[in-house]
Amino acid sequence: MQEENPINQPAVKKTIPLFVGIAIIITVAVILFGGVFVFQYFLNKSQPKVIQPQNQTAGPALNEVEGWKTYRNSQFEIKYPSSLCSINEETRQEGYYSYERKNVLSIGCPSSELSNLPVFSLISFYADNESKNIQNCFYGFSFYQNSVTTKHINGYDFKYIEFADAAMGGQRALNGNYAIINNQTCFNIDSAVRYKDLSFIEGASDQTFTDQEKAEYRQEIQNKSDLLKQVISTFKFTK
């Protein structure tokens, strides 16, 4: 039997399947576009990135103290915004746990009215060189041992605690207490932002507040707290 000559067989035309062709086109496109992105990446990396400034609304004199007044006595000095706060230099003894402290200065920032709700902030400065008060200088901190930290203020390390307080009638307060012994004198600085608990008021009366009013009130409380911290950060010993 004579074998057929494969040369005489008609040629079979080979075609590329459609899905293979599409895959090739996609692969080439990815390589080309990828090369462009890589080029742009290294080009942008070699140039400094410009950040467009954004409009920001600053709080009332929280970031600047150049225009603040300076109170100074024989022991310390402090700056405060006279347009927002006032000082009381009356010296008086105040009860504190089982003993008394000598209040030598108070800085009060008047109430701000938002929806007829007051936010009042106060800083009280105590300085006493009696031996009993020196021994008890950090007495109040013993109740918050796990929360005591150190605040560095113009070269001096103060013990510091911050805590919230609640009283009857929806009265609330954010407190910050600083203490240090310098030149055989105990110095205490107490700050407090006093406000009303809106949820308590709503539950105890027919008065309600919108979300915007609540947000504004929370912001006012935060602004007062920030202001007191900014004032205390200017504290300096004069001897």
C-alpha positions as CSV (number, residue, x, y, z in Angstrom):
1,M,0.0,0.0,0.0
2,Q,1.4,3.4,-0.9
3,E,1.6,5.9,1.9
4,E,0.1,9.3,1.2
5,N,2.5,12.1,0.8
6,P,1.9,14.7,3.6
7,I,3.3,17.3,1.3
8,N,0.4,16.9,-1.0
9,Q,-2.1,17.5,1.8
10,P,-3.9,20.8,1.7
11,A,-2.4,23.3,4.2
12,V,-4.4,24.0,7.3
13,K,-4.7,27.7,8.1
14,K,-3.9,28.4,11.7
15,T,-5.8,31.2,13.4
16,I,-5.4,32.8,16.9
17,P,-8.4,32.2,19.1
18,L,-10.4,35.4,19.9
19,F,-9.9,35.2,23.6
20,V,-6.1,34.9,23.2
21,G,-6.0,38.0,21.0
22,I,-8.0,40.0,23.4
23,A,-5.6,38.9,26.2
24,I,-2.6,40.0,24.2
25,I,-4.1,43.4,23.5
26,I,-4.9,44.0,27.2
27,T,-1.4,42.9,28.2
28,V,0.2,45.3,25.7
29,A,-2.0,48.2,26.9
30,V,-1.2,47.5,30.6
31,I,2.5,47.6,29.8
32,L,2.3,50.8,27.9
33,F,0.1,52.6,30.5
34,G,2.2,51.2,33.3
35,G,5.3,52.7,31.7
36,V,3.7,56.1,31.5
37,F,2.6,55.9,35.2
38,V,6.1,54.9,36.3
39,F,7.6,57.7,34.4
40,Q,5.2,60.3,35.9
41,Y,5.8,58.8,39.4
42,F,9.6,59.4,39.2
43,L,9.1,62.8,37.6
44,N,6.8,64.0,40.3
45,K,9.0,62.5,43.0
46,S,11.9,64.6,41.9
47,Q,9.8,67.8,42.2
48,P,8.8,69.4,45.5
49,K,5.1,68.8,46.4
50,V,3.1,72.0,46.8
51,I,0.3,72.0,49.4
52,Q,-2.4,74.5,48.7
53,P,-3.2,76.5,51.8
54,Q,-6.7,76.1,53.3
55,N,-8.9,78.7,55.0
56,Q,-8.9,78.1,58.7
57,T,-10.9,80.0,61.4
58,A,-8.8,80.4,64.6
59,G,-10.3,80.6,68.0
60,P,-10.3,83.9,70.0
61,A,-6.6,84.5,70.9
62,L,-5.9,80.9,71.8
63,N,-2.7,80.7,69.8
64,E,-1.3,84.1,70.5
65,V,-0.4,85.8,73.7
66,E,1.4,88.9,72.4
67,G,-1.6,91.2,73.3
68,W,-2.2,89.6,76.7
69,K,-1.7,91.5,79.9
70,T,0.9,90.3,82.5
71,Y,0.2,90.0,86.1
72,R,3.3,89.9,88.4
73,N,3.8,89.6,92.1
74,S,6.9,88.8,94.3
75,Q,6.5,85.1,93.6
76,F,5.2,84.5,90.0
77,E,3.8,86.0,86.9
78,I,1.1,85.0,84.5
79,K,-0.4,86.3,81.2
80,Y,-4.1,86.5,80.5
81,P,-6.4,87.9,77.8
82,S,-8.0,91.0,79.5
83,S,-10.7,91.1,76.8
84,L,-11.9,87.6,77.9
85,C,-10.9,87.3,81.6
86,S,-10.4,89.4,84.7
87,I,-8.3,89.0,87.8
88,N,-9.0,89.1,91.5
89,E,-6.1,89.8,93.7
90,E,-7.9,89.4,97.0
91,T,-6.0,87.0,99.3
92,R,-8.2,84.6,101.4
93,Q,-8.0,81.3,103.1
94,E,-10.0,78.5,101.6
95,G,-10.8,75.1,103.0
96,Y,-9.2,72.2,101.3
97,Y,-9.9,68.7,102.7
98,S,-8.6,68.9,106.3
99,Y,-6.7,72.1,106.1
100,E,-6.8,75.6,104.5
101,R,-5.0,77.0,101.5
102,K,-4.1,80.6,100.8
103,N,-5.7,81.8,97.6
104,V,-3.5,84.6,96.3
105,L,-5.0,85.2,92.8
106,S,-8.0,84.2,90.7
107,I,-8.6,84.6,87.0
108,G,-12.2,84.3,85.9
109,C,-13.5,84.2,82.4
110,P,-17.1,85.4,82.2
111,S,-19.9,83.2,81.2
112,S,-20.6,82.7,77.6
113,E,-24.3,82.4,76.8
114,L,-25.3,79.8,74.2
115,S,-29.0,78.8,74.2
116,N,-29.1,80.6,77.6
117,L,-26.7,78.0,79.0
118,P,-23.6,79.3,80.9
119,V,-20.0,78.1,80.5
120,F,-17.8,79.6,83.1
121,S,-14.1,79.1,83.6
122,L,-11.9,79.9,86.6
123,I,-8.2,79.6,87.5
124,S,-7.2,79.8,91.2
125,F,-3.6,80.2,92.4
126,Y,-2.6,79.1,95.9
127,A,0.8,79.8,97.5
128,D,1.5,78.9,101.1
129,N,4.8,78.4,103.0
130,E,3.3,77.0,106.2
131,S,4.9,73.7,107.0
132,K,1.6,71.9,107.3
133,N,0.5,73.0,103.8
134,I,3.9,72.1,102.3
135,Q,3.5,68.6,103.7
136,N,0.0,68.4,102.2
137,C,1.0,70.1,98.9
138,F,0.1,66.9,96.9
139,Y,-2.6,65.6,99.2
140,G,-5.4,65.8,96.7
141,F,-3.4,63.8,94.1
142,S,-3.4,60.8,96.4
143,F,-7.0,60.1,95.2
144,Y,-6.0,60.0,91.6
145,Q,-2.7,58.1,91.7
146,N,-3.3,56.3,88.5
147,S,-4.0,59.5,86.7
148,V,-1.2,61.7,87.9
149,T,1.2,63.0,85.2
150,T,3.8,65.7,84.9
151,K,3.4,69.0,83.2
152,H,6.5,71.0,82.0
153,I,5.8,74.7,82.3
154,N,8.7,77.1,81.5
155,G,11.4,74.9,83.1
156,Y,9.5,73.5,86.0
157,D,7.8,70.2,86.5
158,F,4.3,70.3,88.0
159,K,2.3,67.3,89.2
160,Y,-0.9,67.3,87.2
161,I,-4.3,65.6,87.3
162,E,-7.3,66.2,85.1
163,F,-10.8,64.9,86.0
164,A,-14.5,65.5,85.4
165,D,-16.8,66.4,88.2
166,A,-20.6,66.1,88.6
167,A,-23.0,67.8,91.0
168,M,-26.8,68.0,91.5
169,G,-29.0,69.8,89.0
170,G,-26.9,68.8,86.0
171,Q,-23.9,70.8,87.1
172,R,-20.7,69.6,85.5
173,A,-17.0,70.6,85.5
174,L,-13.7,69.8,83.8
175,N,-10.9,70.2,86.4
176,G,-7.2,70.5,86.1
177,N,-5.0,70.6,89.2
178,Y,-1.2,71.5,89.2
179,A,1.1,71.4,92.2
180,I,4.8,72.1,92.9
181,I,7.0,73.0,95.8
182,N,9.4,75.9,95.0
183,N,11.5,78.0,97.4
184,Q,9.9,76.2,100.4
185,T,6.4,77.2,99.2
186,C,3.6,75.0,98.0
187,F,2.0,76.3,94.8
188,N,-1.3,74.9,93.6
189,I,-3.0,76.0,90.4
190,D,-6.6,74.8,90.0
191,S,-8.6,75.2,86.8
192,A,-12.2,74.5,86.3
193,V,-14.7,74.8,83.4
194,R,-18.2,74.7,84.7
195,Y,-21.2,73.9,82.5
196,K,-24.6,72.2,82.3
197,D,-25.3,68.6,81.2
198,L,-27.7,69.1,78.3
199,S,-29.0,65.5,78.5
200,F,-29.9,66.0,82.1
201,I,-31.7,69.2,81.4
202,E,-33.7,67.6,78.6
203,G,-34.7,64.7,80.8
204,A,-35.7,66.9,83.7
205,S,-37.6,69.5,81.7
206,D,-39.5,70.1,78.5
207,Q,-36.5,71.9,77.1
208,T,-34.9,70.4,74.0
209,F,-31.8,71.3,72.0
210,T,-31.0,70.9,68.4
211,D,-27.9,69.0,67.2
212,Q,-26.4,72.3,66.2
213,E,-26.9,73.8,69.6
214,K,-25.4,70.8,71.3
215,A,-22.4,70.9,68.9
216,E,-21.9,74.7,69.6
217,Y,-22.1,74.1,73.3
218,R,-19.6,71.3,73.3
219,Q,-17.2,73.5,71.2
220,E,-17.6,76.4,73.7
221,I,-16.7,74.1,76.6
222,Q,-13.6,72.9,74.7
223,N,-12.6,76.5,73.8
224,K,-12.8,77.4,77.5
225,S,-10.7,74.4,78.5
226,D,-8.1,75.3,75.9
227,L,-8.0,78.9,77.0
228,L,-7.3,78.0,80.6
229,K,-4.5,75.7,79.6
230,Q,-3.0,78.4,77.4
231,V,-3.1,80.9,80.3
232,I,-1.5,78.4,82.7
233,S,1.3,77.7,80.1
234,T,2.5,81.3,80.6
235,F,3.1,80.8,84.3
236,K,6.6,81.7,85.5
237,F,8.3,82.0,88.9
238,T,9.8,85.5,89.6
239,K,12.3,84.2,92.2
